[in-house]
Amino acid sequence: MKLNKIQPGMMSSILPKRLLLHYSFPTFLTRRTSSSSFTTLGNRHLSSNSSQKREKLVILGTGWGGYSVLKNINKKYYDVIVVSPRNHFLFTPLLASTTVGTLEFRSIIEPVRNTGFRHTDHFHLSEAISVDANEKTLHCQNVLVPEKAYKIKYDKLVIAVGALSNTFGVPGVYEHSSFLKEIADARNIRNRILNNFELALHPGISPEERKRLLHIVIVGGGPTGVEFGAEFYDFLREDVSRLYSEEKDLISVSLIEANKILSSFSEGLQNYAVKKIQSRKQMKLVQSHVTEVHENGVKLSDGTFLPCGLVVWSTGLAPRPFVKNLDFEKNQSGQLITDEKLNVLGDDSKSIYAIGDCANIQGNTLPCTAQVAERQGKYLSTSLECLKTDKEVEPFAFKSMGMLAYVGNYKALTDMPAVQAQGFHSWLLWRSAYLTRLGSWRLRMQVPMDWTKTLLFGRDTSRF
Ligand SMILES: Cc1cc2nc3c(=O)[nH]c(=O)nc-3n(C[C@H](O)[C@H](O)[C@H](O)COP(=O)(O)OP(=O)(O)OC[C@H]3O[C@@H](n4cnc5c(N)ncnc54)[C@H](O)[C@@H]3O)c2cc1C
């Protein structure tokens, strides 16, 4: 049967409504160049009466916080402009699964343009560099052509730029280890693992070098470090033992943590995870600090040198340079401090908000999680609408829904207010909870397809 191309009019009948672009107003651009080297995009799209009434809401970031505002904001009241170096939303809870091919990279990202912008140039693939709160102006830089700097005027600004991985000033981390925060990090880790496996088989390689290449060090026993270890363990058990059968006993993983692993979980669940990890022949828990990272291994606080072929660094968060440079109040972790309505302290105009990992509320410290960032994004969308409809804005309140973590071999931990559990049933809950939260029908189709493919045919170990 010959399939005809899908015509634009047909889309509305076959696609979920939220995936369609809703706005097709004519674009009328006015551009003026300021006396500085920046181009000012302050007066764009002021052609129609309706748009003149709308305030300009600028959102920085397309992560959990920013994307949540973008999806939930009532665009009747605001012209929404998004500035982010990333043109997609990343579903971070499943990022570790992509490092070994349980899931494919594109199965956990959603292009932000699918949310629908009023004008196509309302998304900027750029980084915010600084903010002039008095002039209500944002300075930005294109990520593809960094010398292209420009200014944007805003009426309301939402800062949702997240945070960086914290290196605690340990020498060599930036140069010789991989973080696990972005899709590019996962891709880098996956390639490095496959490269090392192939290098270890190179003719003439010494037994010590082979052992080094097949040793992975994970620094940090938080959920990210533990879940990466769990995914790698599944890869080892289900695929590596078959594809690299002669080397499988040489492969090892060391998880280094100075304190307790999964410290945000209850003690019972922590002990369960420790027992599981320790029962695995190729996995080792090391209680220590890493003091140096080298090209060929890490040095521990007691002077021991652990040779390894890959270091995955996941030890907490540090502020981004953009946040560091902002002239507003910050806490000890370098996060922006907000009031209970998420207004940044120090911005007298009350037009700058900060949400997610880059901020915290004065007197109400919340964990840096997707749950908090997403909920704050939703709250802000509602309160920004309340400002337009003269309704009272309630303070932000957060009640945790609990936490889940995967520990490998079809076992997970559930730490919820009503239930604490571990094992296979928790794994089923872990998978179904994330499946329902994926945020688009495309991802909800792709992720189970990847899981099924992995179960039936194993993980794809192609290197490209
Ligand atoms: C591997 C992994 C697994 C995780 N698992 C879980 C989990 O299971 N459950 C949970 O609750 N939390 C989890 N988290 C934590 C959760 O992902 C974060 O708390 C959440 O992403 C924070 O959201 P955010 O919007 O503040 O920042 P992010 O989601 O990091 O988004 C920041 C955005 O800002 C953009 N940006 C950066 N700099 C600039 C700039 N100068 N200008 C404009 N934009 C900028 C970035 O490109 C990005 O789009 C996990 C995190 C990781 C890394």
The ligand as an ORCA input file, in Angstrom:
! r2SCAN-3c Opt
* xyz 0 1
  C      21.350     11.490     36.159
  C      20.352     12.228     37.008
  C      19.267     11.554     37.551
  C      18.337     12.218     38.323
  N      17.274     11.528     38.833
  C      16.323     12.177     39.521
  C      15.163     11.488     39.986
  O      15.033     10.287     39.785
  N      14.229     12.195     40.662
  C      14.354     13.530     40.907
  O      13.456     14.140     41.501
  N      15.449     14.209     40.497
  C      16.421     13.580     39.792
  N      17.530     14.253     39.365
  C      17.682     15.673     39.708
  C      16.931     16.542     38.719
  O      17.258     16.198     37.398
  C      17.285     18.006     38.949
  O      16.991     18.336     40.274
  C      16.484     18.868     37.984
  O      16.961     18.650     36.683
  C      16.598     20.344     38.323
  O      15.844     21.045     37.401
  P      16.285     22.515     36.941
  O      15.234     22.997     36.002
  O      16.621     23.333     38.104
  O      17.673     22.304     36.163
  P      18.006     21.436     34.902
  O      16.992     20.385     34.685
  O      19.421     21.045     35.046
  O      17.886     22.469     33.697
  C      18.695     23.598     33.573
  C      18.468     24.209     32.205
  O      19.102     25.486     32.146
  C      19.875     25.584     30.952
  N      20.938     26.575     31.183
  C      22.134     26.396     31.766
  N      22.815     27.563     31.806
  C      22.019     28.500     31.217
  C      22.155     29.885     30.954
  N      23.249     30.578     31.301
  N      21.152     30.519     30.322
  C      20.023     29.855     29.951
  N      19.835     28.542     30.204
  C      20.812     27.877     30.832
  C      20.350     24.142     30.740
  O      20.763     23.928     29.413
  C      19.069     23.385     31.072
  O      18.201     23.411     29.973
  C      18.486     13.603     38.587
  C      19.577     14.284     38.058
  C      20.494     13.621     37.270
  C      21.664     14.384     36.685
*
